[in-house]
Amino acid sequence: MQTAIILHGKANELKYLDPTFASPSNASWFPWLQKQLLMNGVLAQTPEMPTPWKPEYSAWSKELERFDVTPETTLVAHSFGAGFLVRWLSEHSDVRVGKVVLLAPWIDPDRTGSTDDIFDFTFDPSLPERTAKTVIFVSKDDFDGVHISTKMIREAIPSIGYREFEEHGHFTEITEFPELLEELLH
């Protein structure tokens, strides 16, 4: 059975705790993408990651590993979630998956310390070889940290795919993302 796991990024604590804001897994394009995948026969999950304003690698890993991650599993991750996924896949060289799409990946390139060294790891340059396809989506008008992170990932994993967009920012202001859906289904 084809499945998909869609991971959100790091949340702002005040927004996360404010009941007027959607949870990270239910914001932006996440609900739309989940519904579209479900309508196309893909069992899509959008887990709410633990303490998303202060992520811990082991807790996020445990949450991801609740799911059966197989060659039939598509992985989609945004921002911090994409950085987390690069580390998780780099450290789990026995895992084979379907497509992997990293949207606006962020790996704390300035080492702000706010991520408790989550991104102190060695990239696995063979990561794309264990997937059906691995691609980064980035918008030209995203913030510098994403562009630096993307450059670091692409230098460490040269065979990773890359798609650049115009005026999509950090991909948080859109509620539908047909280009992403097309990438996942074809």
Secondary structure as the mmCIF struct_conf table of DSSP 4:
data_model
#
loop_
_struct_conf.conf_type_id
_struct_conf.id
_struct_conf.beg_label_comp_id
_struct_conf.beg_label_asym_id
_struct_conf.beg_label_seq_id
_struct_conf.end_label_comp_id
_struct_conf.end_label_asym_id
_struct_conf.end_label_seq_id
STRN STRN1 THR A 3 LEU A 7
HELX_LH_PP_P HELX_LH_PP_P1 LYS A 10 ASN A 12
HELX_RH_AL_P HELX_RH_AL_P1 GLU A 13 LEU A 17
TURN_TY1_P TURN_TY1_P1 PRO A 19 THR A 20
BEND BEND1 PHE A 21 PHE A 21
HELX_LH_PP_P HELX_LH_PP_P2 ALA A 22 SER A 23
HELX_RH_3T_P HELX_RH_3T_P1 PRO A 24 ASN A 26
BEND BEND2 ALA A 27 ALA A 27
TURN_TY1_P TURN_TY1_P2 SER A 28 TRP A 29
HELX_RH_AL_P HELX_RH_AL_P2 PHE A 30 MET A 39
TURN_TY1_P TURN_TY1_P3 ASN A 40 GLY A 41
STRN STRN2 LEU A 43 GLN A 45
BEND BEND3 PRO A 50 THR A 51
TURN_TY1_P TURN_TY1_P4 PRO A 52 TRP A 53
BEND BEND4 LYS A 54 LYS A 54
HELX_RH_AL_P HELX_RH_AL_P3 TYR A 57 LEU A 64
TURN_TY1_P TURN_TY1_P5 GLU A 65 ARG A 66
BEND BEND5 PHE A 67 PHE A 67
TURN_TY1_P TURN_TY1_P6 PRO A 71 GLU A 72
STRN STRN3 THR A 73 HIS A 78
TURN_TY1_P TURN_TY1_P7 SER A 79 SER A 79
HELX_RH_AL_P HELX_RH_AL_P4 PHE A 80 GLU A 91
TURN_TY1_P TURN_TY1_P8 SER A 93 ASP A 94
STRN STRN4 VAL A 97 LEU A 103
BEND BEND6 ALA A 104 ALA A 104
TURN_TY1_P TURN_TY1_P9 PRO A 109 ASP A 110
BEND BEND7 GLY A 113 GLY A 113
TURN_TY1_P TURN_TY1_P10 SER A 114 PHE A 119
BEND BEND8 PHE A 121 PHE A 121
TURN_TY1_P TURN_TY1_P11 PRO A 125 SER A 126
HELX_RH_3T_P HELX_RH_3T_P2 LEU A 127 ARG A 130
STRN STRN5 THR A 131 SER A 139
TURN_TY1_P TURN_TY1_P12 LYS A 140 ASP A 141
BEND BEND9 ASP A 142 ASP A 142
HELX_RH_AL_P HELX_RH_AL_P5 ASP A 144 ALA A 156
BEND BEND10 ILE A 157 ILE A 157
TURN_TY1_P TURN_TY1_P13 PRO A 158 SER A 159
STRN STRN6 GLY A 161 PHE A 165
BEND BEND11 GLU A 166 GLU A 167
TURN_TY1_P TURN_TY1_P14 GLY A 169 HIS A 170
BEND BEND12 PHE A 171 PHE A 171
BEND BEND13 GLU A 173 GLU A 173
BEND BEND14 THR A 175 THR A 175
HELX_RH_AL_P HELX_RH_AL_P6 PRO A 178 LEU A 185
#
